């Protein structure tokens, strides 16, 4: 009897300890038909993964340390849902996110690892009605690619919400000869109150080159973004303005889409977006946007994009979608209509597919 009581006590203590921590498995499976037109290779029809959102599987955990403090971690890998492969070429397992840190209800959250930049969070969470997916993605014109999106060896601090005001700071170590070489800095300040959601973000990347242990070609690139949306109930309106200057501030996802030689990326431009999301039924919503690039370099590689899409929820987890995007390139610009996971091959694209979250 005594052994039984001891066993029950140990089980109760163990259960209490486990109740204070949790690990969640989550993910997205997204696949759709994509038809691309206008590139030098002609029409392209294919089945793609990650059209609306990149397919992924992740593990998220938290442990209650008491006094409002928790340990947190996240590991997330991208998947090509159409083939089952990892969605990166360097075979990195957790290529999307991988971090660990501490979170306080009163002091904020500090995490270390591979993480999103404040600039990209403002872009996808606040400014783009297509949320960086479908053929209407603002990624087609805005510099939302490469290390502007996420970076490894980073430290991120997120403040608690104080009367609707939030802040975020990002530091990515370059881990090269000089501490400044290859580093990345980012900050954002947000305000959300009722129907208004606004965020101002800044990202700076150091592009110094190193040859024979000597730092050469000192250049930097920076991006500033203002993202705003306002919910009028009958429709949600979106606005973005970006200012992009310096080397690698606006890398082209497909610089040879229309030419044999790569088109040079702009080092000085501004980007604009106006958009809307309109609920048309209890389960469906219509999204549309116009975006533009004003290139201030001598090449004057301007472009405009028009996009429209429709999303229909079959349940809280399953959504059908369709969209169409069209880009008008000017003066030899090389912008392409892609989606969340692909750069695209031409100046127009149509897609239809399904997304399931778990």
N, C-alpha and C positions, 0 to 999 in steps of 0.2 A: 504493500500500500504506500509506504514511504517513497519507494522508487518511482511509483506511478505519479505521486504528487510532485516529486522533483522533476520528472520528465515533463509534466504539464507546465510547471513553472518556467523551465528552460524554453519550451515551445512558445509560451506567452511572451517572454522577453524577446525571443527571436522574431516573433510576429510583429511586435511593436517596433523593433529596429527596422524590419523590412518595410513597415507601413510608412516610415519616415523618408523613404527613398523610392524612386520609381524610374523605370526605363520604358520608353515608348518606341515602338517600331512604326514608322510612317512612310508614305511614299506617294508617287504619282505615276500612273501609266497613261501615256498620251500617244496616239498614233492617228495619222490622217493621210489623205491623198493630196498631193501637191502638184500643181501644173504651173510651170514657169515659162515665160516667153520673153523674147527680145534680146537675149544674149548672143554672143558670137557663135555658140554651139547650137543654136536653134532651140526649138521647143524641148522642154524636159518634163516628163511625167514620171512620178515616182511615189512610193509609199515611204513616209518619213515618220520618225519618232520625235517627240518634243516640239510639236507645231505650236500649240498654245502655251504649254509649259514643258520644260525639259523633264523627261522621265527620270525618276530617281528612287532610291531607297535610303532611308536614314534611321539613325538611332539617337534618341534624345533622352537625356537623363538628368535627374536632380536629386540631391540629398539635403534634407533639412538639417542644418547644423545648430539650430536654435537661435533665439534672439533676433529673428527676422533675416538670418543669413543662410544662404544655400550654396552648395557646390553644384555646378552645372557643367554639362558636356554635350557635344553634338558631333556626330560623324555622318557624313552624307556623300553618297557616290552617284554619279550620273550613269544612266543606262540608255542604250539604243534599243528602244522597245520593239523595233522592227526586226532586229537581228539577235538581241540578247547580249551584245558586246558592251564593254565600257565605252562611254561617249567621249574619250580623249585618246590622243595618239601616243602619249608617253606612258600609258599603262599605270597611271597613278590611281590607287584604289579609291581613296576618299578625296577626289579632285574638286568637289563642289565646296564642302565646308568640313573643317576638322578643328575643333577648339575645346578648351577647358577653362573654367574660371570660377569666380565667386559672384553671387548676386545678393544684394541687400535691398530690402524694401524701401529703405530711407536714403541709402547712399548711392544706389545705382548698381550697374553690372560691369565687371572688368573681365575680359576674356583674352586668351592667347591662342594663336594658331592661324589657320587659313580662313579668311573671313571676307564678307562684303565690305565695300567702301561706303562711307556716308553718301557720296555722290550718287552711287548706283541705287542705294536704298531710297533716296529722294526721287530719283527718276522712275523707278518701277512701282513704288508704294503710293506716290502722290501724283506724279505728272502725266503718265501715259495711260490713256483709257483702255488700251489693249494690253496693258501690264507686260510689255516687252514680248508679247507673243502674237501669233497669227501673222498673216501677210500685212496687217496694218501696224506692226510693231514700229514704234518710234526709233528702235535700234537701227533701222535702215538708214537714218540720216544723222541721228545723235551719236556721239562717240561712246556708246555703251558696249564696249568690247575690250578684250585683253585685260590688263591689270586695272583698268578703270572700273571693272566689275568687282573683282575680288583679288586678293593677294595673300600669299603665305607669309610666314614669319612676322605676323602682325599682332599688335596689341590694340584692342578696341575698348573704349569706355562709353557706356550709355547711361545717361542720367535718368533719375526717376521723373515721372510726370509731375510737374509743379504748376497747378492751375492751367493745364493745357500746354505748357512750355516744356520742350524736351531738347536735349543736346546730345551730340555724338562726336567722338574724336577717334581718329585712326592713325596708327603709326606702323608702317611696314619697313622692317630692317632690310637694307640692301645687302648686308653681310659681305662687303667687299673691302678693298684696301682702306679706303676712307669711309668713315661712318655715314657721310652724306651720299656716297656713290650708290645709286640704285634705290635709294630709299623713297618712300611714298608717304605723304601726309594728307590727311583729310579731316574736315570738320563739317558739321551741319547744325543748324538751329531750326527747330520746328515749332509750330503753334497750331493746335487743334481745339476748336470750340464750336460745338453744335454742328452746323452744316459746313463750316469753313475748315479746310486743312491746307496749311502752307508750310513750305520748307525751303530754306536757303542752304546750299551745299557748296563746298569748295574741295578740289582735289589737286594735289601737286605731285608730280613724279620727276625724280632726278634721272636724267639720261646720260650722265657722264660715262665716258668710255675708259677702259683700263687696258693698257698694252705694256707688257714687260714691267708690271708693277708700277707703272706711271699713269696717273690720271690725265686723260686728254679729252679734248672736245667737250668742254663743260657746257651742257645745255639742259634746260628744264622745260617742262610742259605743264600747263595748268588748265583746269576746267572749273567754271563757275556756273551753277544752275539754280534757277528759281522755279519751283514747281508749286502749283496751286490747284486745288479743286474745290468746288462749291456745290453742295447738294440742294437743288431746288425742289426736291421730291418728285416732280414730274420729269426731271432730267438732272443729271450731274454734269457740270461744265468743267473742263480741264484747260489749263494754260501752262506752258513751259517756255522759258527763255534760257538759252545757254550761251556762254562766251568761252571760246576755246582758243588758246594761244600756245605756241611753242612746239618743239619737236615731239612727235607721238601724242599730241593732244587730240588728234582726230584721225586715228588709223582707219584705213579703208578695209572692210571685211573681204572684198573681192576686187582688187585693183586691176585685174586682167579680164574682167567680165566682157568687155567690148573690144579690147585691143590686145595685140601680141605682147607689147611692152607694158609694164606696170605703170599705171597713172600715179603721179606723185600725190601724196596726201596733203591736205591743206594744213598750214601751220598758223592760220589766223582766220577764224570764221565765227559767225554767230548762227544759232539755230533757234527756230521758233516752232511752237505747236499750239493749235487750238483744237479741242475735241469735245465730245459729249458721249454720255451713256444714257440711253433712254429705255426704261422698262416698258415693254409693250404688252405684257401679260404677267400673270403671277409667276410664270416659269421662264419667260424669255426677255432678253434685252438686246437692243440695237446699239452698236458702238460705231463711231465715225471720228475721223481726225484729218486735219490738214497740217502738214509740217513742211519746213523749208530750211535750206542752208544758204547762207549768204557768205560766199568765199571772198575774203579781202586780199588774197594773194593776187599776183599778176595774172595767173591762169584763169581766175574768175570762174572756178568750177562750182556754179550754183546748181541747186536742184529743188524740186517741189515733190511732195508725195500726197496723194489722196487715197483714203482707205475707208472701207466700210465692212462691218461684220455683224454676225448675229450669233448669240449664245442661248441655248435652250437647256434648262436643267431638268433632267429626268428624275433626279433625286438630289439629296444634299451632297452626294459624292460623285454623281455621274452627269456629265455635260456634253451635249452635242454642239458643234460649232462649224461655222463657215465664214469665210472672209475673202475680200479682194483688195489688192493694193496696186497702185500705179505710180511710178516715178517718172518725172520729166527731167532728164539730165540736160545741163546746158554747158556749152563750151568744152565738150569732151570730158565731163565729169563721169565718175565710175561708181555711182551708187546703185545698189541692187535691192530688189524686194525679197527679203528673206523671211524668217520666222524666229521663234525663240531659240532654236538649236542650230539653224543653218543660215549661212550668209546670203544664199540665193544666187542665181545665175543670170538674171535678166531684169528688165525694167517693169515687169508686171507679173503677178502671181495670184493664183486662186487656190484655196484649200478648203477641205471639208473633213471633219474627223470627230474623234471622241476622246474625252479625258475622264479618267477615274482616279479619285484620291482615296487613300486608305490610311 
